[in-house]
Amino acid sequence: MSATSRSFPHLLPKSKPAEQSTTPLLLKGLTLLALLGVAMAFYMALFYAGTDVVQGEVQRIFYLHVPAFSGAAVAFGASVVGGVLYLRTRNPKWDALAIAGVEVGLTLSMITIVTGAIWARPIWNTWWTWDPRLTSCAIMALVYAAYLLLRNGIENLDRRRTFAAVYGILAISTVIFTFMITRIRPDTIHPTVIGPSVTNTAQGGFAMAEAMKTTISMNSMIACFLIAPALIWWRIRLQNALEAVQRRRAVLD
């Protein structure tokens, strides 16, 4: 503790534990809806959607695989919004949004990659192949993992936030490329579940029953509008608490 802090304890920033520990009512409601959405998503995936006649039960993993990527895209998009607004305002709250979006998006991306590998093993007889879609998804995840590593390697706070904002804005190009690759590359074997693609057209289409389409669409909306926003909000609160601790520690040192 510094001499100033010992002599004038009233100059220390006053903590507000009651405010910091209180969870906003809107966040509680969003979290509850997200949990209910997860329950509904699993019910639709396991019981509502029929079993695929070609792939069998393993096809049900699509109902987690596709929504996870959709949620990741929303989270990475939130990091872009946070980065742009931080560069314009220099307000730390937008930096908190940016890093929250990256961490949530990276987590959902890893779910996408792992579930894709689980699906590929019985269908393609391999856990991994250097297909354009798989490769681009792996590159996307590595780019955002590098964001976290490089961010933590910069000690100057303002420089760290500025670098992270620019990096996060540029990194969204990997998300767009991953989404578009199956729609423009004829040599990919990865199916395009939603929307047209060169591969699906060449192979006569990727047919799904209406119940399957409904399940994937509903689960993707749950991931985009409930799960990802709830996780981002909780991560922002964690970031704010962490920075509050760091500020208080700096005063006491």
C-alpha positions as CSV (number, residue, x, y, z in Angstrom):
1,M,0.0,0.0,0.0
2,S,1.4,3.4,-0.9
3,A,2.0,6.2,1.6
4,T,-0.8,8.2,0.2
5,S,-3.2,5.3,0.6
6,R,-2.2,4.8,4.2
7,S,-2.4,8.4,5.1
8,F,-5.6,9.2,3.3
9,P,-7.7,6.0,3.1
10,H,-10.7,8.0,2.2
11,L,-9.1,8.6,-1.2
12,L,-9.4,5.0,-2.2
13,P,-12.1,4.2,-4.7
14,K,-15.2,3.0,-2.9
15,S,-16.3,-0.4,-3.9
16,K,-20.0,-1.1,-4.3
17,P,-20.3,-4.8,-3.6
18,A,-24.1,-4.7,-3.6
19,E,-24.2,-3.2,-7.1
20,Q,-21.4,-5.5,-8.5
21,S,-23.0,-8.7,-7.2
22,T,-26.5,-7.8,-8.4
23,T,-27.4,-9.4,-11.7
24,P,-29.6,-7.3,-13.9
25,L,-33.1,-8.6,-14.3
26,L,-32.9,-8.6,-18.1
27,L,-29.8,-10.8,-17.9
28,K,-31.5,-13.2,-15.6
29,G,-34.4,-13.4,-18.0
30,L,-32.1,-13.8,-21.0
31,T,-30.2,-16.6,-19.2
32,L,-33.4,-18.4,-18.3
33,L,-34.6,-18.2,-21.9
34,A,-31.3,-19.5,-23.1
35,L,-31.5,-22.5,-20.7
36,L,-35.0,-23.2,-21.9
37,G,-33.8,-22.8,-25.5
38,V,-31.1,-25.4,-24.9
39,A,-33.7,-27.8,-23.5
40,M,-35.9,-27.2,-26.5
41,A,-33.0,-27.6,-28.9
42,F,-32.0,-31.0,-27.5
43,Y,-35.7,-32.1,-27.5
44,M,-36.1,-31.2,-31.2
45,A,-32.8,-32.7,-32.1
46,L,-33.4,-36.0,-30.4
47,F,-37.2,-36.5,-30.7
48,Y,-38.8,-34.0,-33.1
49,A,-36.5,-34.4,-36.1
50,G,-36.6,-37.8,-37.9
51,T,-33.7,-40.1,-38.4
52,D,-31.8,-39.6,-41.7
53,V,-32.3,-42.6,-43.9
54,V,-28.8,-42.4,-45.3
55,Q,-26.6,-41.2,-42.4
56,G,-28.6,-42.6,-39.5
57,E,-28.5,-41.3,-36.0
58,V,-25.1,-39.5,-36.4
59,Q,-26.8,-36.9,-38.6
60,R,-28.4,-35.5,-35.5
61,I,-25.1,-33.9,-34.6
62,F,-25.9,-31.4,-37.3
63,Y,-28.4,-29.9,-34.9
64,L,-25.5,-28.9,-32.7
65,H,-22.8,-28.4,-35.3
66,V,-24.6,-25.9,-37.4
67,P,-26.1,-23.8,-34.6
68,A,-22.7,-23.7,-32.9
69,F,-21.2,-22.1,-35.9
70,S,-24.1,-19.7,-36.2
71,G,-23.7,-18.6,-32.6
72,A,-19.9,-18.2,-33.2
73,A,-20.6,-15.9,-36.2
74,V,-22.8,-13.7,-34.0
75,A,-20.2,-13.5,-31.3
76,F,-17.4,-12.7,-33.7
77,G,-19.7,-10.0,-35.2
78,A,-20.2,-8.6,-31.7
79,S,-16.4,-8.3,-31.4
80,V,-16.3,-6.2,-34.6
81,V,-19.0,-3.9,-33.2
82,G,-17.1,-3.6,-29.9
83,G,-13.8,-2.9,-31.8
84,V,-15.3,-0.2,-34.1
85,L,-17.0,1.6,-31.2
86,Y,-13.9,1.4,-29.1
87,L,-11.8,3.0,-31.8
88,R,-14.4,5.8,-32.1
89,T,-15.1,6.4,-28.4
90,R,-12.1,4.9,-26.6
91,N,-14.6,3.7,-24.0
92,P,-13.4,0.6,-22.3
93,K,-16.8,-1.0,-22.2
94,W,-16.6,-1.6,-25.9
95,D,-13.3,-3.3,-25.5
96,A,-15.0,-5.6,-23.0
97,L,-17.6,-6.4,-25.6
98,A,-14.9,-7.1,-28.2
99,I,-13.0,-9.6,-26.0
100,A,-16.2,-11.2,-24.8
101,G,-17.3,-11.8,-28.4
102,V,-14.0,-13.3,-29.3
103,E,-13.9,-15.7,-26.3
104,V,-17.5,-16.8,-26.8
105,G,-17.1,-17.2,-30.5
106,L,-13.9,-19.2,-30.1
107,T,-15.6,-21.6,-27.7
108,L,-18.5,-22.1,-30.0
109,S,-16.1,-22.6,-32.9
110,M,-14.3,-25.4,-31.1
111,I,-17.7,-27.0,-30.5
112,T,-18.2,-26.8,-34.3
113,I,-14.9,-28.4,-35.1
114,V,-15.2,-31.2,-32.5
115,T,-18.8,-32.1,-33.5
116,G,-17.8,-32.0,-37.2
117,A,-15.0,-34.5,-36.5
118,I,-17.4,-36.8,-34.6
119,W,-19.7,-36.7,-37.6
120,A,-16.9,-37.2,-40.1
121,R,-15.6,-40.4,-38.5
122,P,-18.5,-42.7,-39.4
123,I,-19.5,-40.8,-42.6
124,W,-16.1,-40.1,-44.2
125,N,-14.2,-42.8,-42.3
126,T,-11.7,-40.2,-40.9
127,W,-11.7,-37.7,-38.1
128,W,-10.2,-35.0,-40.3
129,T,-9.5,-34.3,-43.9
130,W,-8.0,-31.1,-45.5
131,D,-11.3,-30.2,-47.1
132,P,-11.5,-26.5,-47.9
133,R,-14.4,-25.9,-45.4
134,L,-12.6,-27.8,-42.6
135,T,-9.3,-26.1,-43.3
136,S,-10.9,-22.6,-43.4
137,C,-12.7,-23.3,-40.1
138,A,-9.5,-24.4,-38.5
139,I,-7.7,-21.3,-39.7
140,M,-10.6,-19.1,-38.4
141,A,-10.2,-20.7,-34.9
142,L,-6.4,-20.3,-34.9
143,V,-6.8,-16.6,-36.0
144,Y,-9.0,-15.9,-33.0
145,A,-6.8,-18.0,-30.6
146,A,-3.9,-15.8,-31.8
147,Y,-6.0,-12.7,-30.9
148,L,-6.1,-13.8,-27.3
149,L,-2.4,-14.7,-27.2
150,L,-1.2,-11.4,-28.8
151,R,-3.6,-9.3,-26.7
152,N,-2.2,-10.8,-23.5
153,G,1.3,-10.1,-24.7
154,I,0.9,-6.3,-24.8
155,E,1.4,-4.6,-21.4
156,N,0.3,-1.1,-22.3
157,L,-3.4,-1.0,-21.7
158,D,-4.4,1.6,-24.4
159,R,-2.2,0.0,-27.0
160,R,-3.6,-3.5,-26.1
161,R,-7.1,-2.3,-26.6
162,T,-6.4,-0.5,-29.9
163,F,-4.5,-3.5,-31.3
164,A,-7.2,-5.9,-30.3
165,A,-9.9,-3.6,-31.8
166,V,-8.1,-3.5,-35.2
167,Y,-7.3,-7.2,-35.1
168,G,-10.8,-8.2,-34.3
169,I,-12.2,-6.1,-37.1
170,L,-9.9,-7.7,-39.7
171,A,-10.4,-11.2,-38.3
172,I,-14.1,-11.3,-39.2
173,S,-12.9,-11.9,-42.8
174,T,-12.1,-15.5,-41.8
175,V,-15.7,-16.0,-40.6
176,I,-17.1,-14.7,-43.9
177,F,-14.6,-16.9,-45.9
178,T,-15.5,-20.0,-43.9
179,F,-19.2,-19.4,-44.5
180,M,-18.8,-18.8,-48.2
181,I,-16.3,-21.5,-49.1
182,T,-18.8,-24.3,-49.7
183,R,-20.8,-22.0,-51.9
184,I,-18.0,-21.1,-54.2
185,R,-15.6,-24.1,-54.2
186,P,-16.7,-27.1,-56.4
187,D,-14.0,-29.4,-54.8
188,T,-15.3,-29.4,-51.3
189,I,-17.0,-32.5,-49.9
190,H,-18.5,-30.7,-47.0
191,P,-22.3,-30.5,-47.3
192,T,-24.0,-27.2,-47.2
193,V,-27.0,-27.7,-44.9
194,I,-28.6,-24.3,-45.4
195,G,-28.6,-22.6,-48.8
196,P,-27.4,-23.5,-52.2
197,S,-23.8,-24.6,-53.1
198,V,-21.8,-25.7,-56.1
199,T,-21.3,-29.1,-54.5
200,N,-25.0,-29.7,-53.6
201,T,-26.0,-28.8,-57.1
202,A,-23.5,-31.2,-58.7
203,Q,-24.6,-34.0,-56.4
204,G,-28.3,-33.4,-57.0
205,G,-29.0,-31.4,-53.8
206,F,-28.8,-32.0,-50.1
207,A,-32.4,-33.0,-49.2
208,M,-33.8,-32.7,-45.7
209,A,-37.3,-33.4,-44.4
210,E,-39.2,-30.4,-43.2
211,A,-38.8,-31.5,-39.5
212,M,-35.1,-31.5,-40.0
213,K,-35.0,-28.0,-41.6
214,T,-37.2,-26.7,-38.8
215,T,-35.0,-28.2,-36.2
216,I,-31.8,-26.7,-37.6
217,S,-33.4,-23.3,-38.1
218,M,-34.9,-23.2,-34.6
219,N,-31.6,-24.4,-33.0
220,S,-29.6,-21.8,-35.0
221,M,-31.9,-19.0,-33.8
222,I,-31.6,-20.2,-30.2
223,A,-27.8,-20.1,-30.5
224,C,-27.8,-16.7,-32.2
225,F,-30.4,-14.8,-30.2
226,L,-30.3,-16.5,-26.8
227,I,-27.1,-18.5,-26.1
228,A,-24.5,-16.3,-27.7
229,P,-25.9,-13.0,-26.3
230,A,-26.3,-14.5,-22.8
231,L,-22.7,-15.8,-22.7
232,I,-21.3,-12.5,-24.1
233,W,-23.2,-10.5,-21.4
234,W,-21.9,-12.8,-18.6
235,R,-18.3,-12.5,-20.0
236,I,-18.6,-8.7,-20.1
237,R,-19.6,-8.7,-16.4
238,L,-16.6,-10.9,-15.7
239,Q,-14.3,-8.5,-17.6
240,N,-15.7,-5.5,-15.8
241,A,-15.1,-7.2,-12.4
242,L,-11.5,-8.1,-13.4
243,E,-10.7,-4.6,-14.5
244,A,-12.2,-3.2,-11.2
245,V,-9.9,-5.5,-9.2
246,Q,-6.9,-4.4,-11.3
247,R,-7.7,-0.7,-10.8
248,R,-8.0,-1.2,-7.0
249,R,-4.8,-3.2,-6.9
250,A,-3.0,-0.4,-8.8
251,V,-4.1,2.1,-6.2
252,L,-3.1,0.0,-3.3
253,D,0.4,-0.8,-4.7
